[in-house]
Every structure is written in structure tokens, then in C-alpha cells.
């Protein structure tokens, strides 16, 4: 989140590896990427080792679930891939920038772009849709078990992200003409994700507190 960006930068500066999660747009990705670069620059200036690992996790399929009711069938299951490919273009541009090349020359590692939420949620869509479309160099894909098994059985490696990139702008333009505000939807998806993650975190803390309050069991002699 915007509020989390300074925490990401400070944590990386402190040498803590960070998975920047719940990213939904190119702009949200770039905010985290710039925080990463700034932290590494600060580490180098302070005389610290710049080798601190990080990934930036972009969630894909949730776009298509959220936009499905607003779009005709022709545009179903295409928005998430379009957003991801625009983000990947930004990622490659960053890795080619002088700013990054200077950091790499000093020994820094790239913050890898990670595809999250890559299982198909629509029964009418191919079960390997996002894996095949987003096959790209220098990325990570946290593939769900069922999707991984499906790909092992009948997946194919075609043109991957190169093919998706060719139509990304056309898909985004068409979706906007259908009334979907992609910027607002990205903010909404991130907010909903934060709420869901926070609920899970609070549930975990409550469970730990419950267990901690129980009397210790005695071990029989």
C-alpha cells in the first residue's frame, strides 16, 4: 500500500528480505520497485552489502474475477494478463535503466517480479491460462498445485508474454470503454486483499493467544 512503501524501503535498508505482496498494477509495482532501489542506494552509501533479496508479487486472476460482471464474454479472462504484461514491460525497462545497472555493478540483486494468483478461477477458461500467457524470463510464478499438475499434463510453452504484450494496450482500452476504471479497481483489489490478509493475521494471533493461555500439559513419569 502507499503507507507500506516507506516500511518496505526501511526494511530493505535494514537488510530484511521482503516479499512485497498484494500488488495489482504497474503503478503499485513501480512504487515498490523504487523503494527497493532507494534502499539499496542507501545501503551502498552507508557502506553496507547491497545483496538483499526481494520479490514483487503481482496478483493476476483477481482482476478477471472482479471485472467479469462488467464485461461481455469476449473480454473475460483477458484483463489480468494485460495488466501483468504492462507491469512486465515496466520491470524490463527498470532492469535496463542506468539506475539499476549502477546498482548491479555494485553487486545488487534484482527485485524479481513474481506472478501470484495464477490459477484459473473461471471454469470456462483454460486451467493453464495464466501460466502459459505469463511465461517470461526473470520472473517467478507461484503456481497452485492443481494448476501445476494441469500444466504438467497438457500445458504447452508457446510465445508466452511476447504474444500477450502485443495486445495488452488494445485489451486495456477496450475494457475502459466498457466502463471499467482500472486504476480504481487496482486500489479496490489491494484494499480488499489487505482486509483479507489482516483478518487471517488476527485469527492466527487469537489462536496463538488461546493456546498460550492453556495450562501446560504434564508429562507422565
Secondary structure, DSSP 4 states (H G I P E B T S, - for coil): -HHHHHHHHHHHHTT--EEEEEE-SHHHHHHHHHHHHHHHHHHHHTT------EEEEEE-HHHHHHHGGGS-GGGTTTHHHHHHHHHHHHHHHHHTSHHHHHHHHTTPPP-EEEEE--S---TTS-TTHHHHHT--TTEEE---HHHHHHHHHH----STHHHHHHHHHHHHHHHHHTT--HHHHHHHHHHHHHHHHHHHHHHHHHHHHHHHHSPPPPPP-
